[in-house]
């Protein structure tokens, strides 16, 4: 059974409620995870508050030292983390290793906290008056993270949060909780004091307890748009700073001048990697003009080359989906596609797999209608839609009018078209001949429109801003030459 992590140790807490944790590759129950009560959340907050009092006074060099050690231990245990992710999420180990690597980049960024927290100073803002600014931690902050990146997304949050001097409470997905416990062990081994990092497992009960707790200053969230909106509204109503990343419908526009093979390879990896369970997955290819037929043919020709199997199979390129229910929901969109008049070129349900794992084959749907359900809704699985348009302007209009504005990509050999696209498109993250434009750790991650609630993006410089608040100090000191107090300065200067 998987328990909480509070005050530097595992604890079962006070709840008798449990949730199942499955092995998606076999469909078997692997273990159970405890689900927190409000009292368990209170215990974690009390531990974090107690730890914060000392941690915020810890020198920047000491915090950086612990983060550097954390980075080295995460690197040494990459394989352990990847295998834990694969066993509970289902993604193949090679994909999980990539997730861990991108997470470690954020820890590396946070190692530079002595530089990142430097303020500004203005001498002689007025006669004898100096003004300077500093950034200080918020206190106890919390992160609520999704099932699809159980190691990377927590690292997006806690690395900057604790580097800035906050104490952090993580509420991971109850579907794949083991990675968070490994991270807790690593942070403790690195020397992080007890209570600075805590893990509480749970469902809506735990989430609501975090959102309404008076001693939690900020909430960071990644998940679906309906829940992101709820997190934002509830958290801000309770006086908290909130950043809530929601859903996505990421488009990849392919212009007629694009290199077909490169665009087709990119569509395969971006649509079907991690079984499409990525908030940055390409779910819609927008084929402009005459490129449509050769592009769709090239994509379809590659489908049979993608090996699907358990995450432990070193040759597998795609694993199962996270749960049986999610697999069935994704598959149901193929019936929706037919009802809406689209052409199902490849139906993933026609591919059969041994055992009871939550597998679904690759699906390709052509002639999808703009503003149909298949285009409007986030499917979050291995289903790639193709919309055909006549012009660049029509393609950009599809993105700009969509509810979501998370990520998008353009495939072209025309530099002018690429520059125009970056100017025209209403989207938070843009790729030019890059299908999944996730920013490196020293930039920040976040979409626009219903893909993001709050005004501060995730990790990078925005992460430092989110987990700190600015204080401006204006000061004047007596002139030693005129002071009646003997300060030990010579009077004739």
N, C-alpha and C positions, 0 to 999 in steps of 0.2 A: 504494500500500500504506500502511496506517495503522500507525504505529509507537508505541512508548512515549514518555513524557515524563519524563525523569529529569534532575535537576540543572539544570532550566531550559531543556532543549533536547530535541528529538526524537532518539530513538535506536532502532535496529532490534533491539538486544539480541543474545542469543546463540542464539536458537531458530531452527530451520528449519521449525517447525510454523506453519501458517496456518489461518485460518477464513474462510469466505466471508461477505461482506456484500452483501445483496441490496437491490434496489429493489422493495419489496413491490407497488407499483402496476403494475409491468411483469413482475415475476418474473425480471428479468435480474440477473446478477451485476454488482454495481457496483464492488467492489474486494475486497481481502483485508485482514485484520488479523493482525498477528503475535500469537502466543500465548506468554506468558512461561514461562520455565523457573524453577526455584527460584533459580538464580544471578541471573537478572534481578530477581527479587524482592529478593534480598540486596543487589543494587546500589542499588535504590530505597530500601531501609531504611538502607543506609550513607549515602546522600545526605541522607535525612531526619534521621538522627541528627546528622550534622555540622551541618546547618542549624539544628536545634533548639537547639543550644548557644548560638547567637547570638540566634535569634528569641525565645526565652523571656525574654531580657534586654531586648528591644526595648520601648520605652515604650508604654503604652496609647494615648497620643495618636497615636503613629506608626502603630500597628496600625490604629487607627480611620481615620487618613488614607488608608491603603492600601485599606481596605475601602470607604470612601466613593468613592474613585477607581474601584474595581472595580465598584461599583454603577452609576456613570455610564457606564463602558465597556460593561457588560452591557446597559444601557438603549439605548445607541447601536447595539449590534449585535443587538438583538432579532430583526430580520428574518433575519439570517445564521444565528443559532441555530435559529430556527423552521424555516427551509428545510432545514437539515442534519438536524433531527429528522424532518421529514416525509419526506425522501428515503430514510431508513434504517428508520424505524419504520412509516411509512405514514399516520399521523394527518394530518388536513388542517392547512394552515398556520395557519388561525385558531385551531384547538385547540392547536397547538404554541406559538403566541404567548401563549395563556393559561397554558400550562405555564411558559414563561419568566417571565411576570409574577409568578406565585406563587413561583417560585424567588427572584426578585429581592427579594421581601418578606423572605425570610430573611436575605439579605445586609444589607438595611436594619436588621433587628433587631440583627444582629451589630455594626453600626456603633456601637451604644450600649455597647460593651464597657467603657469606663471606668466607667460606672454599674453595669453588670451584674456586675462583679467586685468591687464594694464589699463589704468584710467587716463584722464587728461589733466593738465595743469596749466593755469594761466597766472603768471606773475604780474603784479601791479595792475590788476583789473580796475582798481581805483587807487588813490594815494595810500600806500601802505597796506593794501588789501590784495590777498591772493585767493584764487578760486580753483578748486580741483574737484574731480568726480571720481567716485569709486563704485565698484559693483559688489553687492553683497548677496549671499544666498537667501532663498525664500524661507527655508525651514524644512518641513516634511513635505515631500512631493511623491506622486504616485504615477505609475505607468500601467496601462491596461492594453495588453498586446494580443495579436491574433494567432490563429493556429498555423498559418502558412509559413511564417518565419519565426519559429520559437526561440532561436538564438540571436539572430541578427537584429530584429526590431527591439528587443530589450536592450541590446548594446547601443542602439540609436539613442536611447533615452538615458539609461543609468550612468553611462560613462561621463557625459557632460554634467549630469545632475550632481553626482558625488564629487566630481572634480571641482565644481563650483562651491562645494561646502554644504550641500543639502544632504539630508537623509532620505533614502528612497525605498518605496514599497512597490513591489512588482505583483500585479495580478495577471498571470499568464493564462492562455487558453487552457481549459480543463481537458481538451482533446489530446494535447501532447505536452504534458507538464514537466517531463524529466529533464529537459535541457536547462530549464531555469534553476533546478536544484543543483545541477553540475556547476553552473555559473556561480551559485551561492557558495559552494565549496571552494571554488577557485579563488573568489574574492577573499574569503576567510584565510585561505592559505597564503595569499599575497600580503596579508597583514591588515586588511580593512577591519576596523574595530567592530565588535558586535553591535547590531542595531542600526548601522549605517545602511545596510542593504537587507531587506526582508522580502520574503515571498509568501503571499497568501493565495491559495487556490480557491476557486469558487465560481459561482454563476451570478445571476442578477442580484442576489442577496448581498454578495460581497461588493459588487460594483456600486450598488446604491449606498452601502455603508461608507465606501470611499468618497463618493460624490457629495455626501452630506456631512461628513465628519468636520467639525469646526477647526481641527488642528492640521488639516491638510491644505496646503496653500496652492497647489497646482496639480492638474491632471493632464497627462499626455496619453493619447489614444490613437490606435490604428485599427480599422475594421470597416464594416459596411456603412453606407451613408445613413440609413435610418438610425443605427445605433450611434454613429458619430454626432448626428443632430441631437439625439437625446442626451449624450454625454455633454455636449456644448451647452445646451439649454439648462440642464440640471446643475452642472458644475458652476456655471456663471451665476445662476440664481442663488447659489449657496456661497457666493463671494470668492470663487476660485479662478485663478488663471487657467485657461483651457486651450490646448491645441488638439484638434480631433481630425484625423485624416480619414476620409470616407472612401467610397467605391470609385470605380473607374470603368470607362469603356474606351480603350486606347486604340486609336486608328493608325494605320500605316499607309500613307499615300504613296503610290508608285506611279511616277510620271512616264510618258512614252519613251523618254530617252534613257531610262534606268537600265542597268545591266541586269538582265532577267535572272540569270543563275544566282547572282549574289542576293537579289531581292527575294527569290524563292527560298534560298537557304536561311535567310534572316527570318522570313515568315514562319518557317518550320520551327526554328529554335525559340522564337519569341512567343509563338502561340501555344506550343505543346510542352515546352520545358516545365518541369515541376507539375505536370498534368494540367497546365493552365491555371493553377492556383496561385497566381501572382497578381498583385494590384497593378503591376506594370506590364502584364502580359499583353501582347497584341491580340485583340479579339476581332478586329475588323480590318481587312485589307481593302483599301479604296483604289480600284484600278481605273486609271484615267485613259480614255480613248482606246487606241488600238493595242495597248499593252495587255488588255484583259485576257484574251484567249491564250496567248503563249504563257502568261504568268500563271494562270489557274492550272493549265496543263503541267507546268513545271512543278508547282506545289504538289499537285496530286501524284505526280510520278515519284516524289520523294517519300510519300507516306508509308509505303511498304518497307522502307529502309530503316524506319525508326523501331527499335526493339523495345517492347514493353515487357516489364517483368518486375519481380521483387527488388526492393532497393538494395538488397545484399548481393544481387547478381552484378558482377563487375561489368558485364556487357550491356546491361539494361540502360536505356537512355530516358525512359519514363516509367514511373511507378504507378501505383493505384491512387485513387482519390482518398480523402481523409476519412470519410465515413460512408456507409452504405446509403444513408439518406441523402447525402450530398451527391453521391454518384447518380442516384435515381433522379434527383431534381435536374442535374445537368443533362442527363439523357432525355428528359421530357421535352427539352427545347427542340429536339429533332422532329418531334410531332408538330410542335408549334411552327417550325420552318415550313413543313409541307402544307400546313393549313394556310400559311400566309403567302403561298405561291412561289416560294424559293425552291431552288433545285438542290437536293441533297446529293452531292457528288460522292461523298463517302460517309457512311453511317457507322459510327464507332460501335454501335450495338451488334453489328454483324460479326465483329471479331470476338472469338470465344477464348476463355482462359480457364485453366484448371483450378480447382479449389473454389473457396468462397471469398476470395479477396475482393476488394472494392475497385476492380479494374473497369476501365472503359476505353475502347479503342479511339483512334483519332477520327474526328469528324470534320468534313469540309462542306460548307454550304455556299452555293453560288447564287447569283441573282437575288440577293437579299434586298428587300425594299427598305429605303430610308424611312425611318420613324416607325418601323414594325417593332414588335416585341423583341425580336432577335437582335435588332440594332439598338433599341432603347435600354434594355436591361443588362445588368452585369451577370454573366453566366458563370464565370469563375471555374471553368473546366476546359477540357481539350476539344473545344468547338471553335473553328475558325470560319468567320463569315466573310463573304466577298460582296462588296457593293460596286457596281459599275457606273461611272459617270463620264460625261463627255469632256469636261474642262477642269482645269486647276481650281477655278473659282468655285465650282460646284463642290469639289472635294473639301476645300477649306471651309465652306459653308456648313458642311456636315459636322465638322468638329466644333465650329464656333456656336452652332445652335444647339449642341447637345447639352444635356443636363450636367454631364461630367466634364472635367477639364484637367485630368491628371497628367497623362503623358501622351505623346504622339511622335510620329516619325515621318520623314520624307525621304524617298529614294529617288535620286536624280544624279545626273552628271553635270548639271547646269548650276554654276555658282550663283548666278543672279537669281534663279528660282529659289535656291536654298536661302539666300539672304532675305528675299521677299517673304518666304514662308515664316521665318523666325519673327519677322515684323508683324505679319498678318494674323498668325494663329493665336487663339485665346486658350492657352494651355500652360500649365505650370512648368512642365519639363519637356524639352524638345530634342529629338534626335535627328541628325542629318546623316543618312546612310548608317545610322546606329539604331537598331530596332527597340532596345530597352534602355532609354537614356537616364538611368539612375545616377544622380550626381555622386562624384567622389566625396569623401568624408569632409573635405575642407570647403565644400559648398553646402547647400541645404536642400532638403527633400520636401516637396509639397506641391499639390495641385491647386487648381482654381475651381471656382463655382462649387458644385455640390461634392467635390472631391476633397474639400478642405474647409473646416470650421475653425475660426480663430485667425489671427493675423500674423502668426509666427510659425514658420516652417520648421521641419524636424532636423535635428542634428546640425553639425557645422556651426558657423557663426550665429545663425538664428537660434540654435540650441543653447548656446551660451547666454544669449539675451533672454530666452524664455525662462531659464532656471536661475536668473539673477534679477535684481532690481537696482536701479541707479540711485546713488545718493550724491548730492552736490554740496560741498562744504565751502563756505565763504569765511575767511579768517583775517583778522588784523591783530598784530602783536605790538606791544609798546616798543617804542624806539629805545634801545638800551642807553642811548646818549642822554635822554630826557627823563628816564624812569627814576623814581625815588627809591626803587629797590636796587640794591647792589647785586648786579648779575655777574660781576666779575669781568666786565668788558672795559677796556680803556676808554676814558671819556674824550680824549682827543684823538680823532680819527682822521 
